[in-house]
Amino acid sequence: MKFPNPIRFLQEMEHDLVVNVYDKLCSQNGGSQWTSILNCQITTRESIRYFGGKYPNGIKVISDCMPHLVDIYLQSCLLTSVLNEKTDDKFNKTNC
């Protein structure tokens, strides 16, 4: 098979993956939030299957059933950053 325009071919592949894999997973998941249904491992496995490939049996897919840990970590970092900023502002104002 000859592909005279590789960029167009890749755009078509990307479109196929979005419509037939990603959108399907989002529908099953009830949205696009990262969960155990919608994560990089599941998306990769389903993409391989969509294109007719065989996903190797020996590869275990870890579950992302605790996306709340990421949320907690990000909130913690944000809170720490805000507190540091307030501390710096207070320190700078009193020592000027």
C-alpha distances in whole Angstrom, upper triangle without the diagonal:
4,7,10,12,12,15,14,12,14,17,15,15,19,20,18,20,23,23,23,24,26,28,28,30,32,33,34,36,38,37,35,38,36,38,37,35,33,32,30,30,29,27,25,25,24,21,20,21,19,16,17,18,21,24,26,30,32,31,34,33,36,38,38,41,44,42,46,46,44,46,49,48,47,50,52,51,51,55,55,54,56,59,59,59,62,64,63,64,67,68,67,69,72,72,72
4,6,9,10,13,12,10,13,16,15,15,18,19,19,21,24,24,24,25,27,29,30,31,33,34,36,37,39,37,35,38,37,39,38,36,34,33,31,31,31,28,26,27,26,22,22,23,21,18,19,20,24,26,29,32,34,33,36,35,38,39,40,43,45,43,46,47,44,46,49,48,47,50,52,50,51,54,55,53,56,59,58,58,61,63,62,63,66,67,66,68,71,71,70
4,5,6,9,9,7,10,12,12,12,15,17,17,19,21,22,22,23,25,26,28,29,31,32,34,35,37,35,33,35,35,36,36,34,32,31,28,29,29,26,24,26,25,21,21,22,20,17,19,20,24,26,28,32,34,32,35,34,36,38,38,41,42,40,44,44,42,43,47,45,44,47,49,47,47,51,52,50,52,55,55,54,57,59,58,59,63,63,62,65,68,67,67
4,6,9,9,9,12,13,13,15,17,18,19,21,23,24,24,26,27,29,30,32,33,35,36,37,39,37,34,37,37,39,39,37,34,34,31,32,32,29,27,29,28,24,24,26,23,21,23,24,28,29,32,35,37,36,38,37,39,40,40,43,45,43,46,46,43,45,48,47,45,48,50,48,48,52,53,51,53,56,56,55,58,60,59,59,63,63,62,65,68,67,67
4,6,5,6,9,10,11,13,14,16,17,19,20,21,23,24,25,26,28,29,30,32,34,35,36,34,31,34,34,36,37,34,32,31,28,30,30,26,25,27,26,22,23,25,22,20,23,24,27,29,31,35,36,34,36,35,37,38,38,41,42,40,43,43,40,42,45,44,42,45,47,45,45,49,49,47,49,53,52,51,54,56,55,56,59,60,59,61,64,64,63
4,5,5,6,9,10,10,12,14,15,16,18,20,21,21,22,24,26,27,28,30,32,33,34,32,29,32,31,33,34,32,29,28,25,27,27,23,22,24,23,19,20,22,20,17,20,21,24,25,28,31,33,31,33,31,34,35,34,37,39,37,40,40,37,39,42,41,39,42,44,42,42,46,47,45,47,50,49,49,52,54,53,54,57,57,57,59,62,62,61
4,5,5,6,9,10,10,12,14,15,17,18,20,20,21,22,25,26,26,28,30,31,32,29,27,29,29,31,32,30,27,26,24,26,26,22,21,24,23,19,20,23,20,18,21,22,25,26,29,32,33,31,33,31,33,34,33,36,37,35,38,38,35,36,40,38,36,39,42,40,39,43,44,42,44,47,46,46,49,51,50,50,54,55,53,56,59,59,58
4,5,5,6,9,10,10,12,14,15,16,18,19,20,21,23,25,25,27,29,30,31,29,26,29,29,31,32,30,27,27,25,26,26,22,22,24,22,19,20,22,19,17,21,22,25,26,29,33,34,32,34,32,34,34,34,36,38,35,38,39,36,37,41,40,38,41,43,41,41,45,46,44,45,49,48,47,50,53,52,52,56,57,56,58,61,61,60
4,5,5,6,9,10,11,12,14,15,16,17,19,20,22,23,24,26,28,29,30,28,26,29,28,30,31,28,26,25,23,24,24,20,19,21,20,16,17,19,16,14,17,18,22,23,26,29,31,29,31,29,32,32,32,35,37,34,38,38,36,37,40,39,38,41,43,41,41,45,46,44,46,49,49,48,51,54,53,53,57,58,57,59,62,62,61
4,5,5,6,9,10,11,12,14,15,16,16,18,20,21,22,24,26,26,28,26,23,26,25,27,28,26,23,22,20,21,21,18,16,19,18,14,15,18,15,13,17,17,21,21,24,28,29,27,28,27,29,29,29,32,33,31,34,35,32,33,37,36,34,37,39,38,38,41,42,41,42,46,45,45,48,50,49,50,53,54,53,55,58,58,58
4,5,5,6,9,10,11,12,14,15,15,16,19,20,20,22,25,25,26,24,21,24,24,27,28,25,22,22,20,22,22,18,18,20,18,15,17,19,16,15,18,20,23,23,26,30,31,29,30,28,30,30,29,32,33,30,33,34,31,32,36,35,33,36,38,37,37,40,41,40,41,45,44,44,47,49,48,49,52,53,52,54,57,57,57
4,5,5,6,9,10,11,12,13,14,15,17,19,20,21,23,24,26,24,22,25,25,27,27,25,22,22,21,22,21,18,17,19,17,14,16,17,14,13,16,18,21,22,26,29,31,28,30,27,30,30,29,32,34,31,34,36,33,34,38,37,35,38,40,39,39,42,44,42,44,47,47,46,49,52,51,52,55,56,55,57,60,61,60
4,5,5,6,9,10,10,11,12,14,16,17,18,20,22,23,24,22,20,23,23,24,25,22,20,20,18,19,18,14,14,16,14,10,12,14,11,9,13,14,18,18,22,25,27,24,26,24,26,27,26,29,31,29,32,33,31,32,35,35,33,36,39,37,37,41,42,41,43,46,46,45,48,50,50,51,54,55,54,56,59,60,60
4,5,5,6,9,10,10,10,12,14,15,16,18,20,20,22,20,17,20,20,22,23,20,17,17,15,17,17,13,13,15,14,10,13,15,12,12,15,16,19,19,23,25,27,24,25,23,25,25,24,27,28,26,29,30,28,29,32,32,30,33,35,34,34,37,39,37,39,42,42,42,45,47,46,47,50,51,51,53,56,56,56
4,5,5,6,8,10,10,10,13,15,15,17,19,20,21,19,17,20,20,22,23,21,18,19,17,19,18,14,15,17,15,12,15,16,13,13,16,18,21,21,25,27,29,27,27,25,27,26,25,28,29,27,30,32,29,30,33,33,31,34,37,35,35,39,40,39,40,43,44,43,46,48,48,48,51,53,52,54,57,58,57
4,6,5,6,8,9,10,11,13,15,16,18,19,20,19,17,21,21,22,22,19,17,18,17,18,16,13,14,15,12,10,12,13,9,10,13,15,18,19,22,25,27,25,26,23,25,25,25,27,29,27,30,32,30,31,34,34,33,35,38,37,37,40,42,41,42,45,46,45,48,50,50,51,54,55,55,57,60,60,60
4,6,5,5,6,8,10,11,12,14,15,16,18,17,15,18,17,19,19,16,14,14,13,15,13,9,10,12,9,7,10,11,8,9,12,14,16,16,20,22,24,22,22,20,22,22,21,23,26,24,27,28,26,27,31,31,29,32,35,34,34,37,39,38,39,42,43,43,45,47,47,48,51,52,52,54,57,57,58
4,6,6,5,6,8,10,10,12,14,15,16,14,12,15,15,17,18,16,13,14,14,15,14,10,12,14,11,10,13,14,11,13,16,17,20,19,23,25,27,24,24,21,22,22,21,23,25,22,25,27,25,25,29,29,27,30,33,32,32,35,37,36,37,40,41,40,43,45,45,46,49,50,50,52,55,55,55
4,6,6,5,7,10,10,11,13,15,15,14,13,17,18,19,20,16,14,16,16,18,15,12,14,16,12,11,15,14,11,13,16,18,20,20,24,26,28,26,26,23,24,24,23,24,26,24,27,29,27,28,31,32,30,32,35,35,34,38,39,39,40,43,44,43,46,48,48,49,51,53,53,55,57,58,58
4,6,6,6,9,11,11,12,14,16,15,15,18,18,19,19,15,14,16,16,16,14,11,13,13,9,9,12,11,8,10,13,15,17,17,21,23,25,23,23,21,23,22,22,23,26,24,27,29,28,28,32,32,31,33,36,36,36,39,41,40,41,44,45,45,47,50,50,51,53,55,55,57,59,60,60
4,6,5,6,9,10,11,12,14,14,12,15,15,15,15,12,10,12,12,13,10,7,9,10,6,6,10,10,7,10,13,14,15,15,19,20,22,20,20,17,19,18,18,20,22,21,24,26,24,25,29,29,28,30,33,33,33,36,38,37,39,42,42,43,45,47,47,48,51,52,53,54,57,58,58
4,5,5,6,9,10,10,12,11,9,12,12,13,14,11,8,10,10,12,10,7,10,11,9,9,12,13,11,13,16,17,18,17,21,22,24,21,20,17,19,17,16,18,20,18,21,23,21,22,26,26,25,27,30,30,30,33,34,34,35,38,39,39,41,44,44,45,47,49,49,51,53,54,54
4,5,5,6,9,10,10,9,9,12,13,14,15,12,10,13,14,16,13,10,14,15,12,12,15,15,13,16,18,20,21,20,24,25,27,24,23,20,21,20,19,20,22,20,22,25,23,23,27,28,26,28,31,31,31,34,36,35,36,39,40,40,42,45,45,46,48,50,50,51,54,55,56
4,5,5,6,9,10,10,10,13,14,14,14,11,10,13,14,15,12,10,13,13,10,11,15,13,12,15,17,18,19,18,22,23,25,23,22,19,20,18,18,19,21,20,23,25,24,24,28,29,28,30,33,33,33,35,37,37,38,41,42,42,44,47,47,48,50,52,53,54,57,58,58
4,5,5,6,9,9,8,11,10,10,11,7,6,9,11,12,9,8,11,12,9,11,14,13,12,16,18,18,19,17,20,21,23,20,19,16,17,15,14,15,18,16,19,22,20,21,24,25,25,27,29,30,30,32,34,34,36,38,39,40,42,44,45,45,48,49,50,52,54,55,56
4,5,5,6,5,5,8,9,10,11,8,7,10,13,14,12,10,14,15,13,14,17,17,16,19,21,22,22,21,24,25,26,23,22,18,19,16,15,15,17,15,18,21,19,19,23,24,23,24,27,28,28,30,32,32,33,36,37,37,39,42,42,43,45,47,48,49,51,53,53
4,5,5,6,8,11,12,12,13,10,10,13,16,17,14,13,17,17,14,16,19,18,16,20,22,23,24,22,26,26,28,25,24,20,21,19,17,17,20,18,20,23,22,22,25,27,26,27,30,31,31,33,35,35,36,39,40,40,42,44,45,46,48,50,51,52,54,56,56
4,6,8,10,11,12,11,11,7,9,12,15,16,12,12,16,15,13,15,18,17,16,20,21,22,22,21,24,24,25,23,21,18,18,16,15,15,18,17,19,22,21,22,25,26,26,27,30,31,31,33,35,36,37,39,41,41,43,45,46,47,49,51,51,53,55,56,57
4,5,7,8,9,8,9,6,7,10,14,15,12,12,16,16,14,16,19,19,18,22,23,24,24,22,24,24,26,23,21,17,17,14,13,12,14,13,15,18,18,18,21,23,22,23,26,27,27,29,32,32,33,35,37,37,39,41,42,43,45,47,48,49,51,53,54
4,7,8,11,10,12,10,10,13,17,18,15,15,19,19,17,19,23,22,21,24,26,27,27,25,28,28,29,27,25,21,21,17,16,15,16,15,17,20,19,18,22,24,23,23,27,28,27,29,32,32,33,35,37,37,38,41,42,43,44,47,47,48,51,52,53
4,6,9,10,12,10,9,12,15,17,15,14,18,19,17,18,22,22,21,24,26,26,27,25,28,28,30,27,25,21,21,18,15,15,16,14,16,19,18,17,20,22,20,21,25,25,25,27,30,30,30,33,34,34,36,38,39,40,42,44,45,46,48,50,50
4,6,9,12,10,7,10,12,15,13,12,16,17,16,17,20,21,19,22,25,25,26,24,26,27,28,25,23,19,19,17,14,15,15,13,15,17,16,15,19,20,18,20,23,23,23,25,28,27,28,31,32,32,34,37,37,38,40,42,43,44,46,48,48
4,6,10,10,7,9,12,15,14,13,16,18,17,18,22,22,22,24,27,27,27,24,27,27,28,24,22,18,17,15,12,12,12,9,11,14,12,11,15,16,15,16,20,20,20,22,25,25,25,28,30,30,31,34,35,35,38,39,40,41,44,45,46
4,7,8,5,6,9,11,11,11,14,16,15,17,19,20,20,23,25,24,24,22,24,24,24,21,19,15,14,11,8,9,10,7,10,12,10,11,14,15,14,16,19,19,20,22,24,24,26,28,29,30,32,34,35,36,38,39,40,42,44,45,46
4,5,5,6,10,11,10,11,14,15,15,17,20,20,21,23,25,24,24,21,23,22,23,19,17,13,12,9,6,6,8,6,9,11,11,12,15,16,16,18,20,21,22,24,26,26,28,30,31,32,34,36,37,38,40,41,43,44,46,47,48
4,6,6,10,9,8,11,13,13,14,16,18,18,19,22,23,22,21,18,20,19,20,17,14,10,9,6,4,5,8,8,11,13,13,15,17,18,19,21,22,24,25,27,28,29,31,33,34,35,37,38,40,41,43,44,45,47,49,50,51
4,6,10,10,7,9,12,12,11,14,16,16,16,20,21,20,20,17,19,19,20,17,15,11,11,9,8,8,11,11,14,16,16,17,20,21,21,23,25,26,27,29,31,32,33,35,36,37,39,41,42,43,45,47,48,49,51,52,54
4,7,8,6,7,10,11,10,12,15,15,16,18,20,20,20,17,20,20,21,18,16,12,12,10,8,10,12,11,14,16,15,16,19,20,19,22,24,24,25,27,29,29,31,33,34,35,37,39,40,41,43,45,45,47,49,50,51
4,6,6,6,9,10,11,12,14,16,16,18,20,19,19,16,18,19,19,16,14,10,10,9,7,10,11,10,14,14,13,15,18,18,18,20,23,23,24,26,28,28,30,32,33,34,36,37,38,40,42,43,44,46,48,49,50
4,6,5,6,9,10,10,12,14,15,17,19,17,17,14,16,17,17,14,13,10,10,10,9,13,14,13,16,17,15,17,20,19,19,22,24,23,25,28,28,28,31,33,33,34,37,38,39,40,43,43,44,46,48,49,50
4,6,5,6,9,10,11,13,14,16,17,15,14,11,13,14,14,10,9,6,7,8,9,12,14,14,18,18,16,19,22,21,22,25,26,26,27,30,31,31,33,36,36,37,40,41,41,43,45,46,47,49,51,52,53
4,5,5,6,8,10,11,12,14,15,14,14,11,13,14,15,12,11,7,9,9,10,12,15,14,18,19,18,20,23,23,23,26,28,28,29,32,33,33,35,37,38,39,41,43,43,45,47,48,49,51,53,54,55
4,6,5,6,9,10,10,12,14,14,14,12,15,16,17,14,14,11,12,12,12,15,17,16,20,20,19,21,24,24,23,26,28,28,29,32,33,33,35,37,38,38,41,43,43,44,47,48,48,51,53,53,54
4,6,5,6,9,10,11,13,11,12,9,12,14,15,12,12,10,12,13,14,17,19,18,22,22,21,23,26,25,25,28,30,29,31,34,34,34,36,39,39,40,43,44,44,46,48,49,50,52,54,54,55
4,5,5,6,9,10,11,9,9,6,9,11,13,10,11,9,12,13,14,17,20,19,23,24,22,25,28,27,27,30,32,32,33,36,37,37,39,41,42,43,45,47,47,49,51,52,53,55,57,57,58
4,5,5,6,9,10,10,10,9,12,14,16,14,14,12,15,15,16,18,21,20,24,25,24,26,29,29,28,31,33,33,34,37,38,38,40,42,43,44,46,48,48,50,52,53,54,56,58,59,59
4,5,5,6,9,9,10,10,13,15,17,15,16,14,17,17,18,20,23,22,26,26,25,27,30,29,29,32,34,33,34,37,38,38,40,43,43,43,46,48,48,49,52,53,53,55,58,58,59
4,5,5,7,5,7,7,10,13,15,13,15,14,17,18,19,22,25,24,28,28,27,29,32,31,31,34,36,36,37,40,41,40,43,45,45,46,49,50,50,52,54,55,56,58,60,60,61
4,5,5,5,6,7,11,13,15,14,16,15,18,19,20,22,25,25,29,30,28,30,33,33,33,36,38,38,39,42,43,43,45,47,48,48,51,52,53,54,57,58,58,60,63,63,64
4,5,7,10,10,14,16,19,18,19,17,20,21,22,24,27,26,29,31,29,31,34,34,33,36,38,38,39,42,43,43,45,47,48,48,51,53,53,54,57,58,58,60,62,63,63
4,6,9,11,14,17,20,18,20,19,22,23,24,26,29,28,32,33,31,33,36,36,35,38,40,40,40,44,45,44,46,49,49,49,52,54,54,55,58,59,59,61,64,64,64
4,7,9,13,15,18,17,19,19,22,24,25,27,30,30,34,34,33,35,38,38,37,40,42,42,43,46,47,47,49,51,52,52,55,56,56,58,61,61,62,64,66,67,67
4,6,9,12,15,14,17,17,20,22,24,26,29,29,32,33,31,34,37,36,36,39,41,40,42,45,45,45,47,50,50,51,53,55,55,57,59,60,60,63,65,65,66
4,6,9,12,12,14,15,18,20,22,25,28,28,32,32,31,34,36,36,36,39,40,40,42,45,45,45,48,50,50,51,54,55,55,57,59,60,61,63,65,65,66
4,6,9,8,10,11,15,17,19,21,24,25,28,28,28,30,33,32,33,36,37,37,38,41,42,42,45,47,47,48,51,52,52,54,56,57,58,60,62,62,63
4,6,6,9,11,14,17,20,22,25,26,29,29,28,31,33,33,34,37,38,37,39,42,42,43,45,47,47,49,51,52,53,55,57,57,58,61,63,63,64
4,6,8,10,14,16,19,21,24,25,29,29,29,32,33,33,34,37,38,38,40,42,43,44,46,48,48,50,52,53,54,56,58,58,59,62,63,64,65
4,6,10,13,16,19,21,24,25,28,27,27,31,32,31,33,36,36,36,39,41,41,42,45,46,46,48,51,51,52,54,56,56,57,60,62,62,63
4,6,9,13,16,18,20,22,25,24,24,27,29,28,29,32,33,33,35,38,38,39,41,43,43,44,47,48,48,51,53,53,54,57,58,58,60
4,6,9,13,15,17,19,22,21,21,25,26,25,27,30,31,31,33,35,36,37,39,41,41,43,45,46,46,49,51,51,52,55,56,57,58
4,6,9,12,14,15,19,18,18,21,23,23,24,27,28,28,30,32,33,34,36,38,38,40,42,43,44,46,48,49,50,52,54,54,56
4,7,9,11,12,16,15,15,18,20,20,21,24,25,25,27,29,30,31,33,35,35,37,39,40,41,43,45,46,47,49,51,51,53
4,5,8,10,13,13,14,16,18,18,20,22,23,24,26,28,29,30,32,33,34,36,38,39,40,42,44,45,46,48,50,50,52
4,5,6,10,10,10,13,14,15,16,18,20,21,22,24,25,27,28,30,31,33,34,36,37,39,40,41,43,45,46,47,49
4,6,8,10,11,13,14,15,17,18,20,21,23,24,26,27,29,30,32,33,35,36,38,39,41,42,43,45,47,48,49
4,5,6,8,9,10,12,14,15,16,18,20,21,22,24,25,27,28,30,31,32,34,36,37,38,40,42,43,44,46
4,5,5,7,9,10,11,13,14,16,17,19,20,22,23,25,26,27,29,30,32,33,35,36,38,39,41,42,44
4,5,5,6,8,10,10,12,14,15,16,18,20,21,22,24,25,27,28,30,31,32,34,36,37,39,40,42
4,5,5,6,9,10,10,12,14,15,16,18,20,21,22,24,26,27,28,30,31,32,34,36,37,38,40
4,5,5,6,9,10,11,12,14,15,16,18,20,21,22,24,26,27,28,30,31,33,35,36,37,39
4,5,5,6,8,10,10,12,14,15,16,18,20,21,22,24,26,27,28,30,31,33,35,36,37
4,6,5,6,9,10,10,12,14,15,16,18,20,21,22,24,26,27,28,30,31,33,34,36
4,6,5,6,9,10,10,12,14,15,16,18,20,21,22,24,26,27,28,30,32,33,34
4,5,5,6,9,10,10,12,14,15,16,18,20,21,22,24,25,27,29,30,31,33
4,5,5,6,8,10,10,12,14,15,16,18,20,21,22,24,25,27,29,30,31
4,5,5,6,9,10,10,12,14,15,16,18,20,21,22,24,26,27,28,30
4,5,5,6,9,10,10,12,14,15,16,18,20,21,22,24,26,27,28
4,5,5,6,9,10,10,12,14,15,16,18,20,21,23,24,26,27
4,5,5,6,8,10,11,12,14,15,16,18,20,21,23,24,26
4,5,5,6,8,10,10,12,14,15,16,18,20,21,22,24
4,5,5,6,9,10,10,12,14,15,16,18,20,21,22
4,5,5,6,9,10,11,12,14,15,16,18,20,21
4,5,5,6,8,10,10,12,14,15,17,18,20
4,5,5,6,9,10,10,12,14,15,16,18
4,5,5,6,9,10,10,12,14,15,16
4,5,5,6,8,10,11,12,14,15
4,5,5,6,8,10,11,12,14
4,5,5,6,9,10,11,12
4,5,5,6,9,10,11
4,6,5,6,9,10
4,6,5,6,9
4,6,5,6
4,6,6
4,6
4
